[in-house]
């Protein structure tokens, strides 16, 4: 069975440049359902961070509606 990937935009916390991130639907739903952090990365500043509540809510809508 093929994994479904969710592609979503993230914005660098330093300069606000938009980057694209992707995770499997299973990874995202597991993190959301078990209150685990969802990491994001921006190449421009080599910066890693956890998605905030509003970013998680948007990602939840995307993941739960994805096939």
PyMOL commands that set and color helices and strands:
alter all, ss='L'
color gray80, all
select helices_A, chain A and resi 25-33+43-45+53-65
alter helices_A, ss='H'
color red, helices_A
select strands_A, chain A and resi 5-11+18-24+39-42+47-50
alter strands_A, ss='S'
color yellow, strands_A
deselect
rebuild
show_as cartoon
